Amino acid sequence: MRFYLPVLIVCLLALAACAGGAASKSVSYTLPDTPGGRLCTSQCGKARDYCREDCELHQHECASRVQRQALIDYQKYMSEQFMHNDTVELRARDFERLEPCDDNFKSCAGVCDNDYQGCYQNCGGKIGITTSCQFMCF
């Protein structure tokens, strides 16, 4: 029984290393045959670009808020360190938490892309989605 436990653990670790992120998705776009359809898809692209610019603007605003708050938190930390005569080991950047800003941007950009794909198809364009395995997919 003792022999099987290490083998089982190694197998579980190997499977865990393979989980997630091993497959990639690629999207291909085929333009419509008509000039009107191609013009329509062009407008879809412009709408997506404006949408993404709006997402980027919101991300920059979010990052600015986070950085302002990080400076406030850092100043408070510095005051406490000096008051207690402790060494200052952190920097202002250590107080920045940009993950929510990045997550919101990804979500926003995903909505833009989904809207674009719907618009593209409504104009007569075709979308192909291909999923491929990169490393030890099961």
N, C-alpha and C positions, 0 to 999 in steps of 0.2 A: 504494500500500500504506500510506503514511503517513496518508492520510485515514481509512482504515478503523479504525486502531488507536484514535484518540480516540473515534470513534463506538462502537466495541465496548466501551471502558472505561465510557463514559456509560451504555450499555445495561445492562452488568453491575451498575453501581452502582445504577441504578434498580430492577433486579430484586432486588438485595440489600436495598434499603430496604423492599420489599414483603413480604419473607419474615418469617414468624413474627408471631404476635400479631394478625393482621389479622381473624381470625374469632373470634366470641364464641359461647358456648354458654349456652343458657337451659334450665332444667328446669321442667316444669309437673307438678303432682300432681293427680290426680283421686281423690277419696275413694271408698271402696267404697259400695255401695248399702245394705248392712245396718248396723244399729246396732252389732252385734258387730264388724264389720269396721272401722267408724269408731273404736270404742273401742280396737281393736287398733292402728290406726295412731297413735292418740294415745299409746299406750304406747311405740311405736317412737320417736316424737318425744321423749319423756321420756328414753329410753335414749340417744338421740343427744345430747341436751343434757348428760346426765351424762358421757358420753364426751368431749364437747368441753370441759367443765369440767376434766376430768382432763388433757386436752391442755394447757389453759391453765395449770394448776398446774405441770405439768412444764416448760412454757416459762418460767414465772416462776422456778422453781428453777434452771433452766439459766442464765437471765439473771443471777441472783444470783451463781452460781458464776463466770460470766464477769466480772462487775463486781468481785468480790473479787480475782480473779486480775489484772484490769486495775490495781487499786490497788497490788498487790504489784509488778507490772511497772513502774508509774509511779514508785513509790518508789525502785526500783532505778535507773531512768533518771535520776531527780532526783539521786540520790547520785553517779552517774557524771558527770553534768553539773557538779555542784558540785566534785567531786574534780578534774576537768580544767579547771575555771574556764570552762566553756562556757555559753552562754545556754540557757535552758530554752524550747524552742519548742513542745513538745507538751503536751497536757492529758491527764488521766486517761482521758477518753472516747476519745482516740486509740488507746488500747490495748485497747479493747473489740472483740471479734469475735463479734457476735450472729448472724451468718449461720447457723451450725449450729443454733442454737436456733430460729430462724425456719423453717429447712428441716424440722427435726423436727416443729415444730408443724403445718406444712402437710401433712406426710405423715400425722401422727396424725389431723388433722381430716379428711383424705381418707378414711382408714379408717372413721372415724365416719360420714361421709356415705354411703360405699358400703354399710356395714352397715345404715344407715337405709333406703336404697333397697331393699335386699333384703328387709328386714323389712316395709316398706310394701307391696311387691308380694305377699309371702306372706300379708298380711292381706286381699288382694283389691283393693288400690289399683292405679291405673295411673300410670305415669310416662312423660311425653313429653319427649324431648330434641330441641331445635331448635338448629341451628348456622346462624349468619348471618354474612355478609360485611360488614365495616365499611368497609374501604378497600382498593381495588385487589387483591382476592383473585383468585388464578389457580387 
